[in-house]
Amino acid sequence: MRLEDVYIRGTSTRLPARIPLADAVADGHCPPGTAAATGMESVAFSPDESAAEMAAAAARTALARADTDGGDVDLLLHADTYHQGQDLWPVASYIQRETLGNTCQAVEIRQMSNGGLAALDLASAYLTAGHGHSDALITTADRFCAPGIDRWKTDPGTPYADGATSLVLSRRGGYARLVSLALHADSDLEPLHRGDDPFTEAPFGHRIPVDFEAAKRAFVGRAGMSFAISRAHHGQQTVIKQALADAGSELAEADWVVLPHFGRRRLTSIYYKPFGIDPARTTWDYSRTVGHLGAGDQFAGLDHLTVSGRAQPGDRVVLVSVGAGYSWGCAVLDILERPDWARELSASAA
C-alpha cells in the first residue's frame, strides 16, 4: 500500500534496566550455548514496572516529542503479546487514561511480534479513511517475567526483553514520511507456536514456563522442516517485495533495515543471507544490547536511529517484522529532518 501525507511525528522507547548476558550465564539463568549463538550483550528487563506502566511512560515521552496532546489524537492502538499487569482488563484504556484523557477509540492489538506494524497499518488506514483528521498514538509493551516466561529458554535463539515503545502517527507532518506498508499472513504455520497440545481452560494448563521449542518440534515432526522454512521465507519475502515495489525502491537502496531483535544466528539464517542484508545497515549493534521486545522491535530501532542521529535527512529506512500466527510486515519510510528533540538529547548526552 502506497501512502500519501502520513508522517511519523514522534517516537520513544522505555527500557528500565539491563541484564548483561555474562552475568546471566554466571548466575546459571542463561545457558552458555544460548549466549554464544545469539551474540547478545545484554537484555532489557523491568525489576518492578508492569508492561502497562512502561507503555504509558513511553507514550508520554512520544507525545511530548511530537508536541501532541489528547485533543490531537483520534485513535490509540496498543500492541502486546503477554500479560500486561492485570487480568481481564482493557490495557489500552489504562494507557489512554494515563496519557491522553480523551474519548477516542483505544484498542488492544494481539498480533504477536508483528503487532507494531499491524497497528501502524490499522492507524494509517484509519487516518486516511477520514475517521481521523490528525494523529494516532501507537504503543507496544511487554514484561516477559517468570513464572510464565523464561526469557532465556522459552524461545531459544531469541532472548526476550522487557520494555515499551511508542510512535505518534500524523497527518499534520513529522520528521519522517511513511511511504508504503505491506502485511501478509499464512495461518498454515499457526501450529508452530501451538504444537499438538489440546486446548485448556486456564493459562499455563500444559507447562510453565511456556516452551515454544516443544511446539515447533511437534509441528516440524508432522509437516517437515523444509515446509516450515520455505513458507516462512515466502511470507517475509512477500511483504518486503510488496512494500518496496509500492515505494519504487529496492532493498539494496535502503540506508537502514530495522530487523526483529533476534539473536545473531537466527538473523543470519532468516535475513542476512537470504536477503543479502549487510549487518552494518541494520541496528544489530543496538538490538544486541536490548533483546526481543515482542511487538516493539521496529519502533525501538527507528527511535534509536533517530535519537542517535545515525538516520540522516534523505535516508530511506525499511522496517521488517514477523509474528507467530504467522504474519509478516514491512514498512518503508523516508527521514525528512532531524527533529529538535533528537538534537537536544544528543547534545545532553555528549
C-alpha positions in Angstrom: 0.0 0.0 0.0 1.4 3.3 -1.1 0.7 6.1 1.4 0.4 9.8 1.0 0.7 12.5 3.7 1.2 10.1 6.6 4.1 11.1 8.9 5.9 9.9 12.0 5.8 12.8 14.4 7.5 11.3 17.5 8.9 8.1 18.8 10.2 6.8 22.2 11.5 3.7 23.9 11.2 2.8 27.6 13.8 0.3 28.9 14.0 0.3 32.7 17.2 -1.7 33.2 19.5 -4.2 31.5 20.9 -7.6 32.4 24.4 -8.3 31.0 24.5 -11.8 29.4 27.7 -12.6 31.1 26.0 -12.1 34.5 23.0 -14.2 33.4 25.4 -17.0 32.3 27.4 -16.8 35.6 24.1 -16.9 37.6 23.0 -20.1 35.8 20.0 -18.5 34.2 21.2 -18.2 30.6 22.7 -21.4 29.0 26.2 -20.7 27.7 25.2 -22.1 24.3 22.4 -19.5 24.1 24.8 -16.7 24.8 27.2 -17.9 22.2 24.6 -18.5 19.5 22.8 -15.2 20.0 25.8 -12.9 20.3 23.7 -10.7 22.7 25.5 -8.4 25.1 22.6 -7.6 27.4 18.8 -7.8 27.7 16.4 -5.2 28.9 14.4 -6.1 32.0 11.9 -4.4 34.3 12.5 -5.1 38.1 9.0 -3.9 39.0 7.3 -1.8 36.3 4.4 -3.6 34.6 4.1 -3.6 30.8 1.2 -1.2 31.0 3.1 1.3 33.1 6.1 1.2 30.7 3.7 1.8 27.8 2.2 4.8 29.5 5.7 6.2 30.2 6.8 5.7 26.5 3.6 7.3 25.3 4.1 10.4 27.4 7.6 10.8 26.0 6.5 10.3 22.4 3.6 12.7 22.8 5.9 15.4 24.2 8.4 14.9 21.4 5.6 15.2 18.9 4.1 18.2 20.5 0.8 16.3 20.6 -1.9 16.1 23.3 -5.2 14.3 23.8 -7.0 16.8 21.6 -4.9 15.9 18.6 -5.2 12.1 18.9 -8.1 10.3 17.2 -7.0 6.7 17.8 -4.9 4.8 20.3 -3.6 1.3 19.5 -1.6 -0.8 21.9 0.2 -3.9 20.7 1.4 -6.6 23.1 2.0 -10.3 23.3 1.9 -11.2 27.0 0.5 -10.3 30.4 0.1 -6.6 30.8 -0.2 -6.4 34.6 -3.8 -7.1 35.4 -6.3 -9.9 34.4 -9.4 -9.4 32.2 -8.5 -5.8 31.8 -8.5 -3.2 28.9 -4.9 -2.2 28.9 -5.4 0.3 26.1 -8.0 2.2 28.2 -5.4 2.5 31.0 -2.8 4.0 28.6 -5.5 6.4 27.3 -6.4 7.5 30.8 -2.8 7.9 31.8 -1.6 9.8 28.7 -4.5 11.3 26.7 -7.5 11.7 28.9 -9.7 12.0 25.8 -12.6 10.0 24.3 -11.1 8.4 21.2 -11.1 4.7 20.4 -8.5 2.8 22.4 -7.9 -0.8 21.2 -5.5 -3.6 22.1 -3.8 -5.4 19.2 -2.7 -9.0 19.6 -0.7 -9.9 16.5 2.3 -11.2 18.5 5.7 -9.8 17.3 4.1 -8.4 14.2 1.8 -6.2 16.3 3.7 -3.0 15.9 3.5 -2.9 12.1 -0.1 -4.3 12.2 -1.0 -1.3 14.4 0.8 1.0 12.1 -1.2 -0.3 9.2 -4.5 0.0 11.0 -3.7 3.5 12.2 -2.7 4.6 8.7 -5.9 3.2 7.3 -8.0 4.9 10.0 -6.5 8.3 9.5 -6.5 8.2 5.7 -10.1 6.9 5.5 -11.4 10.1 7.0 -12.1 8.7 10.5 -9.4 11.0 12.0 -8.0 14.3 11.0 -4.8 14.5 12.8 -2.8 11.9 14.9 -2.8 8.3 16.1 -0.9 7.1 19.2 0.6 3.6 19.0 2.2 1.8 21.9 3.8 -1.6 22.4 4.9 -3.2 25.7 5.7 -6.5 27.3 7.3 -7.7 30.5 8.5 -11.3 30.0 8.8 -12.4 33.6 8.6 -15.7 35.5 6.8 -17.9 36.1 5.1 -17.8 32.7 8.1 -16.9 30.6 11.8 -17.9 30.9 13.4 -15.1 28.8 16.4 -17.3 28.0 14.7 -20.7 27.3 11.1 -20.2 26.2 12.3 -19.4 22.7 16.0 -20.4 22.3 17.8 -18.1 19.9 15.7 -15.1 20.9 16.3 -13.7 24.5 13.1 -11.9 25.5 13.3 -8.3 26.8 11.1 -6.1 28.9 10.2 -2.6 27.6 7.9 -0.4 25.8 7.8 1.8 22.7 5.6 4.5 21.3 5.0 6.2 18.0 2.8 9.2 17.0 1.5 8.8 13.5 0.2 12.1 12.0 -1.5 13.7 9.0 -0.1 17.1 10.2 3.5 16.4 9.2 6.5 15.0 11.1 10.2 14.2 10.9 9.7 11.1 8.7 7.2 10.2 6.0 5.6 6.8 5.8 5.9 5.8 2.1 4.5 2.3 2.0 3.4 -0.6 4.1 2.6 -4.3 3.5 1.2 -7.1 5.6 0.8 -10.8 4.8 -0.5 -13.8 6.8 -0.2 -17.6 6.5 -2.2 -19.5 9.0 -0.9 -22.8 7.9 2.1 -22.0 10.1 -0.1 -21.2 13.1 0.6 -24.6 14.9 4.3 -23.7 15.1 3.6 -21.9 18.4 0.8 -24.2 19.5 2.0 -27.8 18.8 -0.2 -30.7 19.4 -1.4 -29.9 22.9 -5.2 -29.8 23.5 -6.9 -26.6 24.4 -7.0 -25.8 28.1 -9.4 -24.0 30.5 -6.9 -21.6 32.0 -3.5 -20.1 31.3 -0.4 -22.4 31.6 -2.5 -25.5 31.6 0.2 -27.6 30.0 3.5 -26.4 31.3 5.1 -23.4 32.9 7.1 -21.6 31.6 5.9 -21.6 28.1 8.0 -23.7 25.7 7.9 -22.6 22.1 10.6 -25.1 21.1 8.4 -28.0 22.1 5.5 -26.7 19.9 7.9 -26.2 17.0 9.3 -29.7 17.3 5.7 -31.1 17.2 4.9 -29.1 14.1 8.1 -29.8 12.2 7.8 -33.5 13.0 4.4 -33.5 11.3 4.9 -31.0 8.4 8.7 -31.2 7.9 11.4 -28.6 8.4 11.6 -27.6 4.7 7.9 -26.8 4.6 8.2 -24.5 7.6 11.3 -22.8 6.4 10.1 -22.2 2.8 6.7 -20.9 3.9 8.2 -18.6 6.5 10.7 -17.2 3.9 8.0 -16.8 1.4 5.8 -14.8 3.8 8.7 -12.4 4.7 9.8 -12.1 1.1 6.2 -11.3 0.0 5.8 -8.2 2.3 9.4 -6.9 1.7 8.9 -7.1 -2.1 5.4 -5.5 -1.9 6.4 -2.6 0.3 9.5 -1.8 -1.7 7.6 -2.1 -5.0 5.0 0.3 -3.7 7.7 2.7 -2.7 9.5 2.4 -6.0 12.7 1.1 -4.4 14.9 -1.9 -3.9 16.2 -3.4 -0.6 19.8 -2.7 -1.6 18.9 1.0 -1.9 17.8 1.3 1.7 20.1 3.1 4.0 18.8 1.3 7.1 17.0 -2.0 7.6 15.5 -2.4 11.0 15.0 -6.2 11.8 13.5 -8.1 14.7 15.7 -8.2 17.7 16.6 -11.9 17.2 20.0 -13.5 18.1 22.8 -13.4 15.6 22.4 -17.0 14.3 18.7 -16.5 13.7 19.2 -13.2 12.0 21.9 -14.7 9.7 19.7 -17.6 8.6 16.4 -15.6 8.2 17.6 -12.2 6.9 21.3 -11.6 6.3 21.9 -14.5 3.9 18.5 -14.9 2.2 18.0 -11.2 1.6 21.7 -10.1 1.2 21.4 -7.7 4.1 24.7 -6.3 5.4 24.5 -6.2 9.3 26.2 -2.8 9.1 23.0 -1.4 7.6 20.9 -2.8 10.5 20.5 -1.8 14.1 22.3 -5.0 15.3 24.8 -3.1 17.5 21.8 -1.7 19.4 19.4 -4.6 19.3 22.1 -6.9 20.8 22.1 -4.8 23.9 18.2 -4.8 24.2 16.8 -8.2 23.3 13.4 -9.0 21.7 10.7 -6.5 22.7 7.8 -8.5 21.4 5.8 -6.1 19.1 8.2 -3.2 19.7 11.5 -4.0 18.0 10.8 -1.9 14.9 9.7 1.2 16.7 12.7 0.9 19.1 15.1 0.6 16.2 13.6 3.6 14.5 13.7 5.6 17.7 17.4 4.6 18.2 18.3 5.7 14.7 16.5 9.0 15.3 17.9 9.8 18.7 21.5 8.8 17.8 21.4 10.8 14.6 22.5 7.8 12.6 19.5 8.2 10.3 20.0 11.4 8.4 17.6 13.6 6.4 17.2 11.9 3.0 17.8 8.4 4.3 15.4 5.6 3.5 14.5 3.2 6.3 12.9 -0.2 6.0 11.1 -1.8 9.0 10.7 -5.6 8.9 8.7 -7.7 11.2 7.3 -11.3 11.8 4.9 -12.7 14.3 3.6 -16.1 15.3 0.4 -16.9 13.6 2.1 -16.4 11.1 2.1 -12.9 9.9 4.7 -10.5 8.4 5.1 -6.8 8.0 7.3 -4.3 6.1 7.2 -0.5 6.1 9.3 1.9 4.1 9.8 5.5 5.3 11.9 8.5 4.4 13.7 10.6 7.0 12.8 14.3 6.3 14.7 16.1 9.0 16.4 15.6 12.4 13.8 16.7 15.0 14.8 19.2 17.6 14.2 16.8 20.4 16.7 14.3 19.0 19.3 17.1 18.7 18.7 18.1 22.3 19.0 14.5 23.5 22.3 14.0 21.7 23.7 17.3 23.0 22.7 16.5 26.6 24.4 13.0 26.3 27.6 14.4 24.9 
